[in-house]
Amino acid sequence: MKLKSIFFWITFLMVHTFLLSSCQTAEKNDTKEESMKKLSLDEKVEALLSQMTLEEKVNMIHASSSFTSGGVERLGIPELTMSDGPHGVRHEHGRDWEKDSNVADSSTYLPVGTALAATWNPDLGYKFGTVLGSEAKFRGKDVILGPGLNIIRDPLNGRNFEYLTEDPYLNSRMVVGYIKGIQEQGVAACAKHYIANSLEYERQKVNVLMSDRAFREIYLPGFKAAVQEGKVLTIMSAYNKFRGVYCSHSGYLLDDVLKGELGFDGVVISDWNAVKNTMEAVTVGLDIEMGTDLTMFETGFDYGKFHMGDTVVTLVKNKVIDESLVDQKVRRILSVMHRIDKFDETKKQGAYNTKEHQQIAREIADEAIVLLKNEGVLPLKKENIKKISIVGANATHKHAGAGGSSQVKAFYEITPLAGLQNLLGDDVTIEHSQGYEIGKESKANQKLINEAVKSVKGADAAIYIGGGFHGFSDDWNDNSYDAEDHDKVNMMMPFDQDELLKAVLNANPNTIVVLMGGGPVDMRAWSKDAKAIVQAWYAGMEGGNALASVLFGETNPSGKLPMTFPAKLEDSPAHALAKYPDESLVIDHKEDIFVGYRYFDTYKVEPAFAFGHGLSYTTFEYKDLKVDKKDNVVTLSLEVINTGQRKGAEVVQVYVKDEESSLKRPEKELKAFKKVFLEAGDSTTIKIELKEDAFSYYDDTQKKWVLESGKYTIEVGSSSRDIRLIGEVEF
């Protein structure tokens, strides 16, 4: 009995000691966690950095899988998880790029970048970002790889749809809300592609040349706004060379401009496989090397073999480079992790495909659609229609799952035909003729053309739905698709659509033409015969419902073009003044600052449709422009009146013209805009401030921004070619 009693008390004491020790350890851990919470951001970062080995640090500055960068499990530092894309969170895939199956990875498919910019509504930019951030958070992502900020310079760029606009001011205004919307959800936005990745042709080899003035006035402002106003946490360096140096290796771009002049304190991530040399990358402001070299499929994905992997460890140990270079990169990574609460397990969770997200997709689509032309045939009236003929493969084609890295597995996608069916129900007979077959040209489509002509002849209303497509082709002579890593060869619509459309318009002159796509197409063959032309972009999962609502007048169109639509490719300044890259792989921006409407308006080239153009089913009058200047701040006020019979929205655009400048300046430049919503007959007085930067230009002979004294004309209008009011101001 004594032995049992002794054994009992020994066991009791051991358990008691263990529990007491555990409580003390827990208390210490709690105290440690509480202490960490009280530290400043810099102190938290240094506390982790001081415990890391060189190998652990280097592991954080390169990829650890297809879309993660390395963590340090020993110290509780997780991997940083990234995802495409700019208008919806990309599908899930394995660490080696294989698509996952049986996972909930459908997303809200938002309208593409050009469609968002066509709303000219920064508030929608913010809403757009909240959806992206919330769904990325729900899916466990830390960084969403967007927005795309490259200037739309060339109509042939296959990736134009991902970007926003040809204009640096509109670019800047739309991106700030987008970034804030994402980052308020606890996810880092990633502004890309820094900088001048304006074509997909040989994007990993081309050398981009441009003046300092073009760089500062046209291509940099969007990134400047992203950094200084949006407080973007990550930026992606582009594939191309800039003045002979790869963007991921450029001390001028990354250190002097981005982290120096602009004050960027976040993380620079390379585009995938954009780093080409260890020393050139590690010694500049690039923080994380991402990508998967194709040879790694054969070597078992040893990510330590990346340029910024094991080689960096060797270089430090051999004293070729100082460890402080690595420390700087890791500090920035840890700082971003803390700023998105990566270490906080109690952080808020995101939401997934909610009704609110779907409604935001619809709001953006409603305001994105641009009415280019209308000779009295729109809006359609249900009561006048018993049979409607829909022509075109795009009426039923779904675009979300293609386009390259921006592909989205949409939760659903309302096609134009489905949207019309939803709106019209059983009251109207809808007949659909494909008209052309995707992927086939020439005589293969003649039978389909004949069927379409027959259909529109007997219809009360006819709608042609065509334009461009998301997709991909390995054939560089294939002009069919808007897609990453592929440019178009011309501006013509693919699959004999011009022939089809001419035949349809001849059979029914009131046929409404709806164009989908990321930018302009050559319309010369048929535009004079078309009485109504609608630009519908790739308008997201609710695009079909939005289009039907616009065509039948339930929504009054308010979209405005965020880019000039040239009449023909040769009119575009990238082709009129420069040269498409050839075997020399040099892209020389000889048009300089004269991009888009700056060229068309200055050199008196007539576009098919002007920058900022977009019609409405109502009319707006502008009057009583007043211009007041105080302390070099110019205040404008004017009255806008809805003089029509429908409620609607108008984008009031403010352009500035320097009447006499030491250096040549454009005919006019967008410096402010405001979207106003008015009931029929209502009016509002709007006020707009223009600061010194609205009147300044970059003088690359002096290497500084200059505000010259003299007279400036202020032009207020509905587009760059529709000026309603003119004022003047002196500096």
N, C-alpha and C positions, 0 to 999 in steps of 0.2 A: 504493500500500500504506500509505503514511504517513497519507493522508487516512482510509482505512478504520480504521486503528489509532486515530487520534485520535477518530473518530466512535464507535468501540467504547468507548473510555475515558470519553468524555463521557456516553454513554448509561448506562454502568455507574455513574458517579458520580451521575447524576440519579436512577436507580432506588434506589441505596443511600441517597441523601438522603431520598427519598420514604418508603422503608421505615423509616428511622430516625425520621423525623418522625412517621410513623404509630404506631410503637411508643411514642414519647414521648407522643403524644396519648392513646393507649390507656392508658398508665401514668397520665397525668393524670386521665383519666376514671375509671380504677379507683380512683385515690387520692381523687377527688371522691366516688365512690360509697361508698368505705369511710368517708370523712369524714362523709357524710350518715348512714350507719348509726350513727355514734357520737353524733350529735346527739340531744338530747331531742325528744320529740314537739312541744313548743312551738317549739323551734328549727327543726325541719324545716318546720313550718307557716310561720313567719316568713321563712325562706329563700325559699320559693316566693312568698309574698305580696309580698315586697319587689321582686320582678322583674316584677310584673303591672301592666299598664296599667289605667286605670279601666274601659275598655270590656271588657277580659278579665275583670275582677272581676264586673261586672254580668252578663256572659254566663253566669256560674256560678250565679246566683241565680234563674234561671227555666228553664223547659223548653227543650230543644233538639229534642225530638221527642215523640211521644205518651207515652213512658215513660223518657226520659232528660233529665237536666239538663246544662247546658253544661260543656264542658271547655276547656282551653287547649292546643292541639296544640303550639304553639311551645315550651312549657315541659314538655311530656310529661305534662300533667294530663289524664287521660281523662274522658269523660262518666261520670256516675253513672247506672247502669242499674237500673231498678226493675221490679217485677212484682207483680201480684196472684197469689195471694190467700191467705186465711187457712187453707185446708185442701188446698192443692195449687198448684203453680206453673202459672200460666195459660198458655194456648197462645201461640205466637209470632205476632206480627203486625208489619206494616211500621211504619215511622216515622210513617205517616199512618193507622194503625188497620186497614189491610187485612190480613186473615189471611194468613200465609205458607203456602205449599203445599210438599209434599215435604220437610218438615223433621221431625226427631226431637223432637217437643215434647209427646209423651204423658207424663203424670206419674203418680206414685203418688197416688191419690185417697183422701185420709184422711177419716175421719168428720168431720162439721161441728162447729162450736164447741159447740153445746148437747150433742152426743153426747160430746165430750171432757169437758165439765164433769160429765156424768152418771156418769162413772167415779169421780168424787171421788178421783182418784189422781194426785197431783202428779208422781209418777215417770213416768206416761204422758204428762203434759204435756211433760216434758223429751224423751222419746223422739219425741213428735209434732214438736217443734221441730227435733230432729236430722235428721229426714227432710226437712222443709221446707228447712232450711239447706243440707243436702247436695245436694239436687236443684236448688235455686236456684243454688248454686255451680257445679254441672255445666253449667247452662244459661247461665252467664255473667252472672248477676244480682248486683248489689251490695246491693240492699235488697228484702226481701220484705214486702209490705204487709199485715202482720198482726202480732200478734193483734188481733181486735176486742174492745173492752172496754166497749162501751156496756151499761148496765144494762138488763135485760129488764123494762121497766116496763109495756108495753101488749101484750096478746096479739095485737093486730092488726098489729103492725109486721112488714112483709114481710121484714125483714132479721134477725129474731130468730135464725134458724138460724146466722148467722155469729158471734153473740156467745156468751156463756157462761152467764150466770146472772142472777137477780134480786138476789143477795146480794153485798155488797161484800167480805165476808171470803173466801167461796169464790172469787170473782173474783180476788182478790189471790193466793191460794195456787196457783191453777191457772196463772196467767200467768207466774210467775217462771221456772219450769222451761222453759216454752214458749220464752221469750225467750233463756234461756241456751243451750238446745239449738240454736236458730238461730245465735246469734252465735259459739258455739264452732266453727262451721263456716266462719267468716270471712265471714259475711253479716250485714248489719244488719237487725234486726227493726224494725218500725214499728207502735207501739201506736196504735190508732185507735178511734173518731173523737173527738178531744178538743174539745168535751165535750158530752154530753147530746143526741146525735143519736139519739133514741129512737123516732122515726117517720120514714117516708120521705115522707109527705105534704108537698108543697111544701118539701122539705128545704132548698132554697137561699133561702127567704124567711121561714120561721117564726121567731118570737122566743120563746125559752125563758125562762121566769121560774121561779125557785125561791129558797128561803131559803138563807142561808149554811149553816145546819145541814144541810139536805138535800144541798147541794153537798159539804160536808166529810165527812159520815157515809156517804153512799150513793154518790155519783157520782165522787168523786175517789180513793178508796182504791185502786182497781185501777191507776190511772195512777201513784199514789205508789209502789206496790209495783214496778211496771214500771221506774220510774226508780231508786229507792233500793236495791232488792234485785236486780232483773233487769239493771240497768245498761243499759237499752234505749238504742240509739244514735240512733233517729229516732222522731218522733211526728208523726202527721197531724192537722192542725186540721180541725174539722168544718165542714160547710156552714152550719149554722144560726146565727142570732144568739143571743147569750147576754146577757140583760138589755139588749137593744137594740143590741148591737154584734156584728158578725160575728166568729165565733171566730178567723178568720184576721187580724182587725184589732185584737184585744183585748189591750191592754197589761196589763190585770188578769190575764187567763188565761195569757198567754204569758210575760210578764216578771215580774210580781209573784208569781204562784203557781208556775208551772212552772219557770222558770229561777231565780227567787229563792228561794221557800220550799222547793221540792223539790230544788233544786240540779241541775236537768237541764243537762248540758253538751253535748248532742248537737244534732241538726239538726231543726228543725220544718219539715215539708213540708205545703203546703196540699193539701186534697182537690182533685180535678180541677175547675178552673174555680170555685174557692171564693173567690178574691181578686176584690174588686169595686172597689178604689180604690187608686191608687198610694201616696199619702201615708199613708193609714191602715195600709197593709201594710208599707211600707218602714221606717217609724219605730218599729215594734214588733218583737218577737222572732220573726217569721216569717223563715225562711231561704231557702226555695225555693218559688217559685210554679209549680205544675204544672197541667196541664189543657189542653184544646183548645177554644177558643171556636168555635162552629159556623161563624161567619163566616170563619174561617181556611181552611175548605175552598174558599172562593172567592178567597182572597187569596194562595194559594200557601204557606201555613204560614210566615209571617214571624214567628218567635217573638220577635224584637226588639220586636214590637208588644205584648207582654204588659205588664201593669201594672208589673211589676218588670223591665222591659226598657229600651229606649232612653230612655224618659222619665226614668228614674233617672239616666242619664248627664247629661242636660240639667239636671236639678235640682241635681246636684253641681256642674257647671260654672258654673251661675248662682248658686251658693252659697246655694240654698234649703235644702239639707240638706248635712250634712258627710260627706265620704268615709269617715270612721271608721265610720259606720253600715253601709256596704257591707262594710268590712273585717271587722267583727264577724261578719257572716254568712258570708263566705268563710273566715274562720278556722275556724269550726265545721264547715263542709263539708270542708275539707282535713283537719281533725283526724279526722273520721269516716273519710275515705278511708284515712288512715294506720292507723287502728285496725282496719280490715278488710283491711289489707295490700294495698290497691288498687295500690300502686306496686311491689309485689314480684312479679316474674314467676315466681318459684320457689314461690309459695304453693301449699298443697295443693289438689288438685282435688276436686270433689264426686263423688258416685255417682248413678247413674240407674236407677230402677226395679229395685233389687236385691231378692233374696229376703228379705233382712233388712228392707227397707223395707215389703215386702208383709206380712211377718209382724207388724211393728209396727202396720200398719193393721188387721190381724186382732185383735191383742191389745186394741186400743182398742175396736173394735166389740164384742168379747166382753164387755168390762166396762161398755160404755155402755148395753146393752139393759136396759130397766127392766120388771120384771114388776109391773104395776099391780094385777092382781086374779087370783086363782086359787082356784077352788072345787073342787079335786081333779082337774081334767082335764089338768093339766100336771105333769110332763113326759109326752109321748107315748111309747109303747113300740112299737118296730118289730115285735116278735113278735105284737102284737095287731092289726096293720094289714095288709090286703091291698090295699085301695083307699083313696086319700086324695083329697079334693076341695079344690082351691085356687080361691078366688074373689077376683077383683079385678084391675083393670088394673095396679095397683102391683106385682103379682107379677112382671111382666115389664118394667115401665117402668124406663129408665135415667135417672138424675138428674144425673150429673156435669157434663154439658155445658150446664147452664142455671143460672139463679139470679142472673144479673147479673155483676158483676166477680169473683165467687168461682167462676165456671165453670172447669172443669178438663177437659182432654182426657184422659180416663182411659186408662191403658195397657190396662186391662180393667175391667169392673164385673160382679161376680157378683150377679145379681138374686135375690130370694127364691125364685122357682121354680127357678132354676138351682142355688141352694144346696141346696134339698131334693132335687133330682135327684142332686146330687153325693153327698149323705149316704145316700140310700136305694137308689141304683143301680137294678137291675132287679128287686129283691125286692118292690117295692111299685108298684102301678099308680097313676100320678098323672094326675088329670084337671083341666084348668084351664078355668074359665069366666071370661070377662072381667068380666061383671057390670055394667059401665058403660063408656061411651066417653068418653075424655078430651076435653073441649071441648064436650060436649053435655049438655044438661039435659033434664028432664022426660020426656015420653012416648017420646022417641027411645030411651030405655034400657029400656023395658018388656019387650021381647023378650029382652034380655040378662038381665034380672032373672029371668024365667021359666026360662031355661036354667040359671041358677045354682041356683035353688031345686030343680030336678029333679036336679041333680048332687049336692047335699049330702044329699038324702034317701037316696040309695043308697050312701053312703060310710061306711067304718069310722071315718074322722076327717075333719073339715072345718076349713079355715083360711081366714079372711077377711083379705086384705091390702089395706088402703086407706089413708085419711088424706089427707095433703097431697102436693103436687107442686112440684118446681122448675120454673120457667118464667117467662114474661113475657107481659103483655097490655097493650095501649095503652088498654084500657077500664077506667076506675077503678071501674066497677060490677062488674067481673069478680072473683069471689072465689076463683079457682081456684089461685093459685100463691103459693109462697114465693119472693120475688124482690126484688132491689134496685130502688129507685125506684118501689115499688108496695106499698101496704098492703092488707090485707084489709078487706072491709066488715062482716064478722061472723065468728063462730067456727064456723060450720057447715061440714061437709065438703061439697066441691063434687060436682057430677054425680050428684045424687040418691042419694048413698051411704047416707043415713039410711033411705030407703025400701027400698033393696036389703038393708041389714043387718038391718032388722026382719024382712023376708021370709025371709032365710036363717036367722036365729036361730029363727024360728017353725018352719021346716022341720027344723032340726037344732039343738036347744038346747045341744049341746056344742061348737058352732062356736067356735073360738079366734079372737079379734079381734086383729089386728096392725095398729098404726097407724104410718105413716111421716110425717115432717114435722119442722118446726122448733119446734113448741110445741103447746099444747093445742088441742083441738077440743071443741065442745059434744057431750056424750055422752048427754044426758038422754033421748033418744028410744029408746035401746036398752041402755044400760049395766046396768040392773037385770036384764035378761034374759041378759046375757053372763056366762058362768062363768069366762072367762079373757080378760084384756086385756093386751097387750104393747105398750110404746112402743119402737119400733125406730129412730126418728129418720131422718136420711139418713146411713147408717152406712158410707159409703165403698166402696171397690172390693171389699172382702171381706165386705161387709154381709150378703149372702145366705148365705154359709157360716156366719157367726156366728149369724144368726137360726135356721137349721136346727139348729145345734148346741145352742142354748138350748131350742128347742121339744122336742127329743128327749132332753134331759137330759145330753148329753155335756159341756155347759158349764152350770154352775150360775149363774143370773143374779145379778149383784151391783150393777147400776146403781141409782142413786138420783136422783130428780127434782132438777134444779138450779133449778127454778122451781115455783111453785104452779100447779096446774091448777084454775082456777075452774070451778064447775058451769055458770055462764053468764056471758056477757060483762059484764052489769051488776054482777056481784059483784067484778070487778076494780077496785082502787082508782083506777086511771087513768080509769075510767068512772063509778064510784060517787061519787067525791069531786071529780073534775075535769071537764073538758069537752073532747071531741075538737075539734081546731082547726077553725074555720069560716073565713068570709071575713076575719075579723080577723087570722088567721094568728098568734095568740098561743097558746102551749102553757104554761098556768099549772099548775105542779106543786102543786096545792092539797092533795094527799095528803101532801105534805112528806116526812118520813122514813118514812112508813108505806107502803112499797113491798112488794109480794108478801106473804109470810107475816107480816111485821110488821103489816100491816093485818088479814089474816084472823084471826090469833091474838088481836090486841088488841081488835078489834071483834066477835069471836065470829061470824065469817062462816064457814059450813061449806064447805070446798072440795070439788071432786070428788076430788082427790088432793093430799095435802099436800106442801109443800116437804120434800125429803129422803126421801120415801117410796120404797120399792122392796122387793119381796118376794124370797124365796129358796126353794129346794127343801129347805133344811135350816132349823134353828132355832138361835137364839143366846140365851144367858142372860147378863145382866150382874149382877155382884154385888160386894160389898165396896168400895164407893166410899169413899175416904179423901181428905180435903181438908186440906192443910197450907199455911200462909202464913208466909213469911219475907221480910223486906225488901220488902214489897209485891209479891212474886212468889208466886202461888198454884200449888201442885203438886197435881195430881189423880192418883190411881192407882185402878184397878179391874180386876177379872178379867172376861174374856170367854170364854165356853165354847160350843163348837159342840155342842149337845145333840141334833143330828139324826143321820141315817144317811149323809150325803154331805159331802164336803169343800166348803167355800164361803168366801165373803168377806163381811164385815160392815163397814159404815161407822159407827163410833161418833161421834156428834155431840154437841158440848158447847155448850149455850146458857146465857146469863147473863141474869138478871132483877134489876133494881134495885128493891128493895122500897119505897123512898121517895126520890123525886127532886124537886128543885126545879122542873125542867121535865119535861113528860110524855115518858115513854120507852115503847118497845114492850114488849109482854108478855114477849118473850124475843128474844135476838139470838144468832146463831151466832158463836162466838168460837174454836172449835177443832174439829178432827175428825181421825180416824185410821182408815185402812182396814186391817183385819187379815184374814189368810188362815189358815184353820184346817182341819185334817183332821177327819173325824168323831170326836167324843169328845174332841178336844184342847182345851186352854185356854191362855190367855196373859194375863199381867198387863201392862197398858199404863200409861204415865205421860205426862201432858200438862201443860205449863206455861202458865199464863195470866199475862201481865204487866199492868201498870197500864192499858194502852190497852184491854184487854178489858173493863174496868169503867168507862171514861171516856165522856163524851159531849161534843159540841161545844155550848157555850153561846154562842149568837149575840148575846146581850145583853152578854156580856163579851168576845166575840171571842176565845175561847180554849177549849182542852180542859179539862174539869173532872173530877176524881175526888172525889166526895163521900164523906164518912164515913157509915157506916151498914151495914146488912145487905144482902147480895146472895145470891140463890138461884142455885145451879148445877144445871142440869138436864141429865142425860145420857140420850140416847135414840137410837132408830133412825130417827126423823124429828122434825119440829117438833111433830107431834101424837102421837108414840109415845114418851113419856118413861118411862124404866125406873128411873132412880136420881136422887135429889135430895140435894144437900148445901147447906151454908151457909158463908159466910165474912163476916167483919167487917173494915171498913176504918176 
